[in-house]
């Protein structure tokens, strides 16, 4: 008994019996003398047409391999036959227009003369013409042997890209073992995203993490390569391409020297039947001894999560962001057979070069290299690890060159050229929440919680550069009596926060921190379109999750059986809601397996030994980085909205509030019932042109005659399957003649709010004159509604608004009021020579206001927000009540009484040199008001504080 391999190689069509091109079905079979089929093959030119007098390669389809391997003891028939039909993808004996004939040859494992190159045909068609001829190769297969084989992919020669100009090309190479037919992708290449052109050579190492692969083969292994081109797609593929550049298949057998050495694959044939491309490589069997022969088999560059040998995305496709510590993981093959002490090689070190010497590094520690198949990605000790400091990674191209070495062996160098994107700043409105029984968290607890976003968000690692904190004087601490232990209470509290945020620009996202001792039905809640969120201090389940919604992320599809998340991202990959690839914290060196749930899911990793039981996945890291970039570009392009033109003096009797838009808010129950919150006029326009709701929901304003005066898409978001109702919001232009606000789904009315014909009427009772305003104490506001007791003149909802006459500062310290008084503490409000307080009232749509007499408040000095002052990296931020965050040049440092050379919100103490240093920092606002904070004394070697000042 001998094992034989028959490879069907080429088809030549003499005559297809059609006037033009047609479809073909070719069938090859190997049959024993006893009639038992030993193997079969079929081919139809990828469902494409064939023509007379053309030659077609038959290899290259992993689903229909053209190489048959079987046992034979004696004689067998190798036969081919073909059919054509213009309208059938697989013409065969039962469905065809023309039969192109059949032919066969005999092979015998005992007679070498019957093996080797085979010519099968030519056949005779059903019209008596020469039909087809197939070339094949039959050879004996040596006994299988387990070997360690190294493949090195070298160059691609592009002969014809079927394009008149430069184009994008992608090459895909897959491997399929004979004993293990599992098909896996080995390499993909797209010239690093650069365009290609005809009649040129391209190194496969350009833009590819590695072109060296060490494989353990138990016998013959089939390799398939295919390529596509497309003018507008960086990664053309079988699903999206303009031209198919051809396929090829080849076999490497460790026991067969003819399949080893320097190999040339191709040329392929394009879909236009032209020569496509060819590829060069080498294959060698590694010796079974303990001599190391290091080879880099892959390089992963990660800042939190990265695609690497992944079904989710190409290697290193997850974008890098400037200003983040970056871990470079080098995957090695020891070059030693596993039979030799497990193939282990101790003491491996190496070098890293960033941007041609701009930064060089040695590994964090030497490692023990092992055979490639034994390397576990979740074990940091299995890879040679280099760390690039945050300040060394800047926007642009990062050229990373790595090489490994050990006594007696130096690896191949591998170079990557990766894009590094600019980091964008988060603007956070800082609110702390107290309840009737639990005090508000402190400033330091808030900033510590939110600063941890730098671990899982694609932003700069230094919080002083990545997060700007804004205070809302009068609302730094918000007291709520809402029952946060119910979803209803959480919804109403979110409404309150939305009203507080109303006067702020949409790029400022409000996060309200709740103390862990306050019971809530869920760990947080958020409303994307209105830029508000609240929750506990937990990083992944609360802060990053809820702000993730505000920054455009939907849920990952994973949750407990009784609490599945709603509003999931249909494009999330992988579909189980896991992070999809191994995550790493490059600073703390914590490793998160690919099965860990994404932080936008409701799942938790059981038995986690890492600091968090969730992490950010490939999909959400990439999407969040893109959202922040688009958000920054949109903000830069938008013209600042002019301040509202309110009266320049006292308004004792209500007049219409001149907001050009109306904010609409309501709730939709799971059963379809609609309830409404009071709408009100506002200066805040829609954040951007809102696309039509994927669910078909729309809010409209209608006149008394049913005319639609304005409409806008909206989307009730059910955050979980158990949520009884979902809030919807919309902002539409104000129309005086609106009589109904309507929510519709695909044109069907779900609910409507009747609009009163006129604004509410009310009068300001106090303060009536300037002497009644204590600018160093409490302003006692009193008002009275006139009417408010009929359906056409309902009770109003009131809001308290503080503003400067120039519109530079607008705050809303009082929201959702149903009484007729409010006490406003003026002592912490921003100073200005001419200030006003307005009381705003809405009857559900129409909005009116009254206004106090003008008064002046003194300019308030800046203050520091508490931040890390232990070292070695110090973070500070100043805040001016009049001007907001103080960062950059507004912050100056003093070292031992002398000005430091650096400014800004961070200082690396170890940069000061040996010795003990006394540090101070000063914040100066644009008015020249300043505050200085003594931080204490620090060790310049360790960077740690040795004695505190009275400071942060």
FIKE-532914 format. One line per 8 residues: number of its first residue (from 1); their letters; for each residue x, y, z of C-alpha. Coordinates in steps of 0.2 Angstrom, whole numbers, always signed. Layout:
N
NUM> A> X Y Z | ...
//
This chain:
952
1> XXXXXXXX> +0 +0 +0 | +7 +17 -5 | +1 +34 -2 | -1 +44 -18 | -5 +62 -22 | -13 +68 -38 | -13 +87 -41 | -24 +94 -55
9> XXXXXXXX> -14 +108 -62 | -21 +116 -78 | -36 +115 -90 | -35 +120 -108 | -51 +123 -117 | -51 +119 -136 | -69 +121 -139 | -84 +126 -128
17> XXXXXXXX> -97 +124 -141 | -103 +142 -139 | -102 +157 -150 | -95 +167 -135 | -90 +163 -117 | -100 +151 -106 | -100 +143 -89 | -91 +127 -86
25> XXXXXXXX> -92 +113 -74 | -76 +102 -73 | -76 +86 -63 | -60 +75 -59 | -61 +58 -51 | -49 +45 -45 | -57 +27 -45 | -49 +11 -40
33> XXXXXXXX> -51 -5 -50 | -65 -11 -38 | -75 +4 -43 | -72 +13 -26 | -70 +32 -27 | -53 +37 -20 | -55 +56 -22 | -64 +69 -32
41> XXXXXXXX> -62 +87 -37 | -73 +100 -46 | -70 +117 -53 | -80 +130 -61 | -69 +145 -63 | -76 +154 -48 | -93 +154 -56 | -85 +164 -70
49> XXXXXXXX> -85 +162 -89 | -73 +152 -100 | -68 +154 -118 | -61 +144 -132 | -42 +142 -133 | -38 +148 -116 | -28 +140 -102 | -34 +140 -84
57> XXXXXXXX> -25 +136 -68 | -35 +124 -57 | -27 +126 -40 | -31 +139 -26 | -48 +136 -19 | -47 +130 -1 | -65 +124 -2 | -62 +114 -17
65> XXXXXXXX> -44 +108 -16 | -36 +102 -32 | -24 +90 -23 | -31 +73 -19 | -21 +62 -7 | -26 +43 -5 | -19 +26 -2 | -17 +14 -17
73> XXXXXXXX> -11 -4 -19 | -12 -7 -38 | -21 +2 -52 | -32 +17 -52 | -41 +28 -65 | -39 +47 -66 | -53 +54 -76 | -60 +71 -81
81> XXXXXXXX> -76 +77 -89 | -83 +94 -92 | -100 +102 -96 | -105 +119 -101 | -121 +129 -99 | -124 +148 -101 | -137 +149 -86 | -130 +136 -73
89> XXXXXXXX> -116 +139 -61 | -112 +121 -60 | -116 +112 -77 | -117 +93 -74 | -124 +78 -82 | -141 +82 -77 | -141 +101 -82 | -130 +106 -97
97> XXXXXXXX> -131 +113 -114 | -115 +105 -121 | -104 +90 -115 | -86 +93 -118 | -81 +75 -117 | -72 +64 -104 | -55 +56 -104 | -45 +45 -92
105> XXXXXXXX> -27 +39 -88 | -21 +24 -78 | -9 +25 -64 | -1 +11 -54 | +9 +14 -38 | +20 -1 -43 | +25 +6 -60 | +34 +23 -59
113> XXXXXXXX> +32 +25 -77 | +13 +29 -75 | +17 +42 -62 | +24 +60 -64 | +17 +72 -77 | +0 +67 -83 | -9 +73 -99 | -28 +69 -98
121> XXXXXXXX> -36 +71 -115 | -40 +79 -126 | -58 +74 -125 | -71 +75 -139 | -86 +86 -137 | -104 +80 -141 | -102 +89 -158 | -86 +79 -162
129> XXXXXXXX> -73 +93 -159 | -58 +93 -148 | -65 +98 -131 | -53 +100 -116 | -36 +93 -110 | -31 +93 -91 | -13 +92 -85 | -10 +84 -68
137> XXXXXXXX> +4 +77 -58 | +4 +60 -49 | +18 +56 -36 | +21 +45 -21 | +20 +53 -4 | +34 +49 +8 | +29 +43 +25 | +23 +58 +36
145> XXXXXXXX> +35 +64 +49 | +32 +77 +62 | +44 +92 +59 | +47 +110 +63 | +46 +120 +47 | +51 +138 +45 | +43 +148 +31 | +49 +165 +26
153> XXXXXXXX> +38 +175 +14 | +49 +187 +4 | +42 +197 -11 | +27 +199 -22 | +29 +203 -41 | +14 +211 -48 | +12 +208 -66 | -5 +215 -69
161> XXXXXXXX> -18 +223 -57 | -31 +225 -70 | -32 +244 -67 | -26 +258 -78 | -18 +267 -63 | -12 +264 -45 | -24 +254 -35 | -26 +245 -18
169> XXXXXXXX> -22 +227 -17 | -23 +214 -3 | -15 +196 -3 | -22 +183 +9 | -12 +166 +12 | -20 +152 +21 | -14 +135 +28 | -23 +118 +28
177> XXXXXXXX> -15 +102 +35 | -19 +85 +27 | -22 +76 +44 | -30 +92 +51 | -40 +100 +38 | -43 +116 +48 | -41 +131 +37 | -33 +146 +45
185> XXXXXXXX> -26 +162 +39 | -7 +164 +40 | -4 +180 +33 | -12 +195 +25 | -4 +210 +16 | -9 +226 +8 | +7 +235 +6 | +4 +245 +22
193> XXXXXXXX> -11 +253 +14 | -1 +261 +0 | -6 +259 -18 | +2 +246 -30 | +5 +246 -49 | +9 +234 -63 | +26 +227 -66 | +34 +230 -49
201> XXXXXXXX> +41 +221 -35 | +35 +223 -17 | +43 +216 -1 | +30 +207 +9 | +38 +213 +25 | +32 +231 +22 | +17 +234 +34 | +16 +215 +39
209> XXXXXXXX> +20 +211 +58 | +30 +196 +52 | +34 +186 +37 | +42 +172 +46 | +31 +158 +52 | +37 +142 +61 | +25 +128 +60 | +24 +111 +67
217> XXXXXXXX> +19 +100 +53 | +13 +82 +55 | +14 +79 +36 | +10 +88 +20 | +1 +105 +22 | -8 +114 +8 | -6 +133 +6 | -18 +144 -3
225> XXXXXXXX> -15 +162 -9 | -27 +174 -17 | -27 +192 -20 | -39 +206 -25 | -39 +224 -30 | -50 +239 -27 | -47 +258 -30 | -57 +263 -14
233> XXXXXXXX> -54 +249 -1 | -38 +247 +9 | -42 +229 +11 | -51 +222 -5 | -57 +204 -2 | -69 +191 -9 | -84 +201 -2 | -78 +218 -9
241> XXXXXXXX> -67 +219 -24 | -66 +227 -42 | -53 +214 -49 | -48 +197 -44 | -30 +194 -46 | -29 +175 -45 | -26 +161 -34 | -13 +148 -32
249> XXXXXXXX> -11 +132 -21 | +5 +123 -16 | +10 +109 -4 | +25 +109 +8 | +29 +92 +14 | +44 +91 +27 | +48 +73 +20 | +49 +79 +2
257> XXXXXXXX> +64 +90 -2 | +56 +95 -19 | +43 +106 -9 | +57 +114 +2 | +70 +127 -2 | +67 +143 -12 | +50 +143 -20 | +41 +153 -33
265> XXXXXXXX> +22 +153 -33 | +13 +158 -48 | +10 +168 -59 | -8 +167 -55 | -22 +171 -68 | -33 +186 -66 | -52 +187 -69 | -47 +194 -86
273> XXXXXXXX> -36 +179 -89 | -20 +189 -88 | -5 +184 -78 | -8 +192 -61 | +6 +190 -48 | +19 +179 -41 | +26 +176 -24 | +43 +170 -18
281> XXXXXXXX> +47 +162 -1 | +58 +149 +7 | +54 +134 +17 | +66 +124 +28 | +65 +110 +41 | +74 +115 +57 | +86 +103 +64 | +81 +93 +79
289> XXXXXXXX> +94 +99 +91 | +96 +111 +105 | +105 +125 +95 | +94 +141 +96 | +89 +148 +80 | +78 +163 +85 | +65 +170 +73 | +53 +184 +76
297> XXXXXXXX> +36 +177 +71 | +25 +192 +76 | +25 +209 +84 | +10 +216 +93 | +9 +235 +98 | -4 +238 +111 | -10 +252 +122 | -25 +243 +130
305> XXXXXXXX> -31 +230 +117 | -24 +225 +100 | -29 +214 +85 | -16 +200 +83 | -19 +184 +73 | -37 +188 +76 | -53 +185 +67 | -59 +202 +72
313> XXXXXXXX> -47 +213 +62 | -30 +212 +54 | -14 +212 +65 | -11 +229 +73 | -26 +236 +66 | -32 +244 +82 | -27 +262 +81 | -13 +269 +92
321> XXXXXXXX> -15 +286 +101 | -1 +299 +105 | +4 +301 +123 | +0 +284 +129 | +13 +271 +136 | +14 +258 +123 | +19 +239 +125 | +28 +231 +111
329> XXXXXXXX> +26 +212 +112 | +38 +202 +101 | +33 +184 +98 | +48 +172 +95 | +52 +155 +90 | +66 +147 +98 | +71 +137 +83 | +73 +122 +94
337> XXXXXXXX> +63 +106 +92 | +51 +103 +106 | +59 +86 +108 | +74 +95 +115 | +70 +100 +133 | +54 +107 +127 | +62 +118 +114 | +66 +131 +128
345> XXXXXXXX> +80 +144 +126 | +83 +155 +142 | +91 +172 +143 | +84 +180 +127 | +85 +199 +126 | +84 +211 +112 | +83 +229 +106 | +69 +241 +100
353> XXXXXXXX> +72 +257 +90 | +58 +270 +87 | +59 +282 +73 | +77 +279 +68 | +85 +282 +85 | +73 +294 +92 | +71 +282 +106 | +79 +265 +109
361> XXXXXXXX> +75 +252 +123 | +80 +235 +130 | +67 +223 +135 | +58 +224 +152 | +66 +208 +156 | +75 +193 +147 | +63 +179 +143 | +64 +161 +139
369> XXXXXXXX> +60 +158 +121 | +50 +142 +116 | +43 +134 +100 | +31 +146 +92 | +16 +133 +95 | +20 +134 +114 | +18 +153 +115 | +3 +158 +125
377> XXXXXXXX> -3 +176 +121 | -10 +178 +138 | +7 +175 +146 | +18 +191 +146 | +33 +180 +150 | +31 +171 +133 | +35 +187 +123 | +49 +199 +123
385> XXXXXXXX> +42 +215 +129 | +47 +233 +126 | +39 +248 +134 | +38 +265 +124 | +35 +279 +136 | +20 +290 +134 | +29 +306 +129 | +39 +297 +115
393> XXXXXXXX> +24 +292 +105 | +18 +308 +95 | +6 +310 +81 | +11 +304 +64 | +20 +288 +58 | +29 +277 +71 | +43 +266 +63 | +47 +252 +76
401> XXXXXXXX> +62 +240 +73 | +64 +226 +84 | +77 +211 +85 | +80 +197 +98 | +96 +189 +103 | +104 +176 +114 | +121 +168 +114 | +124 +159 +98
409> XXXXXXXX> +109 +167 +89 | +102 +184 +82 | +84 +184 +76 | +78 +192 +60 | +74 +211 +62 | +56 +216 +60 | +51 +233 +56 | +33 +240 +58
417> XXXXXXXX> +26 +257 +51 | +11 +261 +61 | +0 +277 +62 | -1 +286 +78 | -17 +297 +80 | -18 +313 +89 | -26 +312 +106 | -42 +322 +110
425> XXXXXXXX> -47 +330 +127 | -63 +325 +137 | -72 +340 +144 | -81 +334 +160 | -94 +344 +170 | -90 +339 +187 | -105 +336 +198 | -106 +327 +215
433> XXXXXXXX> -122 +320 +222 | -129 +320 +239 | -145 +311 +244 | -156 +313 +260 | -146 +300 +269 | -129 +300 +261 | -117 +314 +258 | -108 +318 +242
441> XXXXXXXX> -92 +311 +237 | -77 +322 +239 | -68 +331 +225 | -53 +320 +226 | -64 +304 +225 | -72 +311 +210 | -56 +316 +201 | -48 +299 +205
449> XXXXXXXX> -63 +290 +198 | -64 +299 +182 | -45 +300 +179 | -45 +281 +178 | -53 +283 +161 | -35 +285 +155 | -33 +266 +157 | -47 +261 +145
457> XXXXXXXX> -50 +276 +134 | -40 +280 +118 | -34 +297 +126 | -18 +303 +133 | -12 +294 +148 | -8 +310 +158 | -25 +316 +164 | -18 +334 +164
465> XXXXXXXX> -18 +333 +145 | -33 +321 +142 | -47 +327 +154 | -53 +345 +157 | -64 +347 +172 | -77 +360 +172 | -86 +366 +188 | -104 +372 +189
473> XXXXXXXX> -104 +385 +202 | -120 +383 +212 | -121 +365 +206 | -105 +357 +211 | -115 +347 +223 | -133 +342 +219 | -145 +336 +232 | -158 +324 +226
481> XXXXXXXX> -173 +317 +235 | -177 +306 +221 | -178 +287 +225 | -163 +281 +216 | -167 +263 +221 | -180 +263 +207 | -179 +265 +189 | -192 +278 +189
489> XXXXXXXX> -182 +288 +202 | -166 +286 +192 | -175 +292 +176 | -181 +308 +185 | -164 +312 +192 | -157 +310 +175 | -170 +323 +169 | -164 +335 +183
497> XXXXXXXX> -146 +333 +177 | -151 +336 +159 | -159 +352 +165 | -143 +357 +174 | -133 +354 +159 | -145 +363 +147 | -135 +379 +147 | -118 +371 +143
505> XXXXXXXX> -110 +367 +126 | -113 +350 +120 | -95 +345 +120 | -95 +346 +139 | -101 +330 +146 | -109 +329 +163 | -105 +315 +175 | -113 +315 +192
513> XXXXXXXX> -104 +304 +205 | -115 +295 +218 | -107 +288 +234 | -107 +269 +234 | -117 +269 +250 | -132 +277 +241 | -143 +262 +235 | -147 +263 +216
521> XXXXXXXX> -157 +251 +206 | -143 +251 +193 | -125 +256 +194 | -128 +271 +183 | -138 +278 +169 | -135 +290 +154 | -143 +300 +140 | -132 +301 +125
529> XXXXXXXX> -141 +315 +116 | -142 +326 +131 | -123 +324 +137 | -127 +318 +154 | -123 +302 +165 | -122 +297 +183 | -116 +283 +193 | -104 +276 +205
537> XXXXXXXX> -85 +277 +205 | -82 +260 +198 | -72 +262 +182 | -78 +249 +170 | -96 +246 +175 | -101 +264 +179 | -89 +278 +174 | -82 +271 +158
545> XXXXXXXX> -98 +263 +153 | -110 +277 +156 | -99 +290 +148 | -96 +278 +134 | -114 +279 +130 | -113 +298 +130 | -98 +297 +119 | -107 +287 +106
553> XXXXXXXX> -105 +269 +111 | -120 +256 +112 | -120 +240 +122 | -110 +225 +119 | -121 +210 +117 | -118 +201 +133 | -128 +200 +149 | -135 +189 +163
561> XXXXXXXX> -150 +178 +157 | -162 +189 +167 | -154 +206 +162 | -149 +206 +144 | -144 +223 +138 | -155 +232 +126 | -149 +245 +113 | -134 +234 +107
569> XXXXXXXX> -122 +238 +93 | -127 +227 +78 | -109 +228 +71 | -100 +223 +88 | -88 +209 +85 | -86 +196 +92 | -105 +193 +94 | -103 +186 +112
577> XXXXXXXX> -99 +203 +118 | -81 +199 +124 | -66 +210 +120 | -62 +199 +106 | -43 +200 +108 | -31 +200 +122 | -30 +216 +132 | -15 +223 +142
585> XXXXXXXX> -12 +237 +153 | +5 +243 +147 | +8 +252 +164 | +3 +239 +177 | +6 +224 +165 | -11 +216 +169 | -17 +204 +155 | -35 +202 +151
593> XXXXXXXX> -39 +186 +140 | -49 +188 +124 | -64 +181 +133 | -66 +195 +146 | -82 +205 +143 | -82 +222 +135 | -85 +236 +147 | -100 +241 +137
601> XXXXXXXX> -109 +224 +141 | -118 +218 +157 | -107 +203 +159 | -93 +200 +171 | -78 +189 +171 | -80 +176 +184 | -65 +173 +195 | -55 +187 +188
609> XXXXXXXX> -38 +190 +196 | -35 +207 +187 | -41 +223 +194 | -56 +224 +183 | -68 +210 +177 | -71 +219 +161 | -60 +228 +149 | -62 +238 +133
617> XXXXXXXX> -63 +228 +117 | -56 +230 +99 | -72 +236 +92 | -76 +250 +105 | -58 +256 +107 | -58 +259 +88 | -75 +267 +88 | -72 +278 +103
625> XXXXXXXX> -56 +285 +95 | -65 +289 +79 | -80 +297 +89 | -68 +308 +98 | -59 +313 +83 | -75 +317 +73 | -82 +326 +89 | -67 +337 +90
633> XXXXXXXX> -68 +341 +71 | -86 +345 +72 | -83 +357 +87 | -69 +366 +78 | -80 +369 +62 | -96 +375 +72 | -99 +393 +74 | -101 +398 +92
641> XXXXXXXX> -119 +401 +96 | -123 +420 +100 | -130 +423 +118 | -148 +426 +120 | -154 +444 +119 | -163 +446 +135 | -169 +462 +143 | -155 +474 +149
649> XXXXXXXX> -165 +478 +165 | -178 +471 +177 | -192 +461 +170 | -205 +461 +184 | -219 +453 +174 | -216 +438 +163 | -212 +440 +144 | -209 +426 +131
657> XXXXXXXX> -192 +418 +133 | -183 +420 +116 | -175 +403 +115 | -175 +398 +96 | -177 +379 +100 | -188 +369 +110 | -182 +354 +120 | -194 +340 +120
665> XXXXXXXX> -193 +325 +132 | -204 +310 +135 | -205 +292 +140 | -211 +277 +130 | -217 +262 +140 | -213 +244 +134 | -232 +242 +130 | -232 +258 +120
673> XXXXXXXX> -239 +271 +132 | -231 +289 +130 | -229 +301 +144 | -222 +318 +143 | -210 +330 +153 | -212 +348 +151 | -205 +355 +135 | -196 +372 +136
681> XXXXXXXX> -188 +384 +125 | -169 +385 +125 | -154 +392 +116 | -146 +375 +114 | -148 +368 +96 | -147 +350 +91 | -130 +343 +93 | -129 +339 +75
689> XXXXXXXX> -140 +334 +60 | -148 +318 +67 | -151 +304 +56 | -167 +296 +54 | -171 +284 +68 | -166 +266 +64 | -182 +261 +73 | -193 +274 +64
697> XXXXXXXX> -198 +286 +78 | -201 +304 +75 | -207 +319 +85 | -217 +333 +77 | -225 +350 +80 | -242 +352 +73 | -254 +367 +71 | -272 +367 +75
705> XXXXXXXX> -276 +362 +58 | -264 +347 +58 | -250 +355 +48 | -233 +348 +53 | -223 +364 +57 | -207 +354 +62 | -201 +337 +64 | -185 +327 +70
713> XXXXXXXX> -180 +309 +72 | -179 +302 +90 | -175 +285 +97 | -181 +279 +114 | -167 +268 +121 | -171 +253 +131 | -155 +250 +140 | -160 +233 +146
721> XXXXXXXX> -173 +220 +142 | -181 +222 +159 | -182 +241 +158 | -201 +246 +158 | -199 +262 +149 | -187 +272 +139 | -184 +291 +137 | -184 +300 +121
729> XXXXXXXX> -178 +318 +117 | -178 +330 +103 | -174 +348 +99 | -184 +357 +86 | -186 +375 +80 | -199 +385 +91 | -216 +388 +82 | -228 +400 +90
737> XXXXXXXX> -243 +391 +82 | -239 +374 +88 | -254 +366 +96 | -249 +347 +98 | -232 +338 +101 | -233 +321 +93 | -223 +305 +94 | -225 +293 +79
745> XXXXXXXX> -218 +276 +74 | -217 +274 +55 | -231 +287 +53 | -242 +279 +67 | -246 +291 +81 | -241 +284 +98 | -245 +299 +109 | -248 +318 +109
753> XXXXXXXX> -246 +332 +121 | -258 +346 +119 | -250 +363 +119 | -258 +378 +128 | -261 +393 +117 | -250 +406 +126 | -235 +406 +138 | -238 +405 +157
761> XXXXXXXX> -240 +422 +166 | -232 +426 +182 | -224 +440 +191 | -207 +442 +201 | -211 +447 +219 | -194 +448 +226 | -181 +455 +224 | -190 +470 +217
769> XXXXXXXX> -176 +482 +218 | -157 +481 +220 | -157 +485 +239 | -165 +468 +241 | -150 +459 +234 | -137 +454 +246 | -122 +451 +235 | -112 +443 +249
777> XXXXXXXX> -126 +431 +255 | -142 +423 +249 | -153 +429 +235 | -171 +426 +241 | -182 +424 +225 | -201 +424 +226 | -213 +424 +211 | -232 +421 +209
785> XXXXXXXX> -241 +413 +194 | -256 +421 +187 | -269 +408 +183 | -262 +391 +181 | -278 +382 +185 | -286 +377 +169 | -282 +365 +154 | -278 +380 +143
793> XXXXXXXX> -267 +388 +157 | -260 +374 +167 | -248 +375 +182 | -230 +380 +176 | -213 +371 +180 | -200 +384 +185 | -181 +385 +183 | -168 +397 +190
801> XXXXXXXX> -155 +404 +178 | -140 +415 +182 | -131 +425 +169 | -118 +438 +165 | -125 +453 +154 | -112 +448 +141 | -118 +430 +140 | -101 +424 +144
809> XXXXXXXX> -108 +414 +159 | -124 +405 +160 | -129 +393 +174 | -145 +385 +179 | -144 +381 +198 | -162 +378 +200 | -172 +365 +190 | -189 +357 +189
817> XXXXXXXX> -197 +368 +203 | -215 +368 +206 | -216 +380 +220 | -215 +399 +220 | -198 +402 +229 | -179 +398 +228 | -164 +403 +238 | -149 +406 +228
825> XXXXXXXX> -132 +407 +236 | -122 +421 +227 | -106 +419 +237 | -99 +406 +225 | -106 +412 +208 | -94 +419 +195 | -91 +438 +197 | -95 +451 +184
833> XXXXXXXX> -100 +469 +185 | -117 +466 +178 | -126 +450 +183 | -144 +444 +182 | -155 +430 +188 | -170 +424 +178 | -184 +413 +183 | -190 +403 +168
841> XXXXXXXX> -207 +395 +167 | -214 +383 +155 | -232 +376 +153 | -226 +361 +143 | -221 +371 +128 | -222 +390 +128 | -209 +397 +140 | -208 +414 +148
849> XXXXXXXX> -196 +423 +160 | -195 +437 +173 | -178 +445 +178 | -170 +453 +194 | -163 +470 +194 | -144 +469 +188 | -131 +468 +202 | -112 +465 +202
857> XXXXXXXX> -102 +452 +210 | -83 +452 +214 | -72 +442 +203 | -68 +425 +212 | -50 +419 +213 | -46 +403 +205 | -44 +387 +215 | -35 +370 +213
865> XXXXXXXX> -44 +354 +210 | -37 +339 +220 | -26 +328 +210 | -11 +316 +212 | +2 +324 +223 | +11 +309 +229 | +23 +308 +214 | +32 +303 +204
873> XXXXXXXX> +20 +311 +191 | +11 +326 +198 | -6 +331 +191 | -15 +347 +194 | -29 +358 +187 | -34 +375 +191 | -52 +382 +189 | -58 +399 +188
881> XXXXXXXX> -76 +403 +192 | -76 +416 +178 | -65 +407 +165 | -67 +388 +168 | -52 +376 +168 | -34 +383 +170 | -22 +372 +160 | -6 +374 +150
889> XXXXXXXX> +3 +391 +153 | -9 +396 +166 | +0 +383 +178 | +18 +387 +183 | +29 +377 +194 | +42 +383 +207 | +56 +371 +212 | +66 +376 +228
897> XXXXXXXX> +59 +394 +226 | +64 +396 +208 | +53 +395 +192 | +54 +378 +183 | +56 +377 +165 | +40 +368 +162 | +22 +374 +163 | +6 +364 +162
905> XXXXXXXX> -4 +352 +173 | +9 +339 +175 | +27 +337 +182 | +38 +322 +182 | +48 +324 +198 | +62 +312 +193 | +66 +325 +179 | +72 +337 +193
913> XXXXXXXX> +88 +326 +197 | +94 +319 +213 | +91 +328 +230 | +76 +334 +239 | +66 +347 +231 | +52 +359 +238 | +38 +361 +225 | +24 +374 +223
921> XXXXXXXX> +12 +377 +209 | +3 +393 +204 | -13 +395 +194 | -16 +412 +186 | -32 +416 +177 | -34 +429 +163 | -39 +443 +175 | -22 +441 +184
929> XXXXXXXX> -30 +432 +199 | -19 +419 +206 | -17 +405 +219 | -2 +396 +224 | -2 +378 +232 | +13 +371 +242 | +14 +353 +237 | +28 +348 +249
937> XXXXXXXX> +46 +341 +248 | +50 +327 +235 | +64 +315 +232 | +71 +318 +215 | +77 +300 +212 | +61 +291 +217 | +50 +305 +213 | +40 +302 +229
945> XXXXXXXX> +34 +315 +241 | +44 +314 +258 | +35 +327 +267 | +18 +335 +263 | +14 +353 +261 | -3 +360 +267 | -9 +357 +249 | -19 +346 +237
//
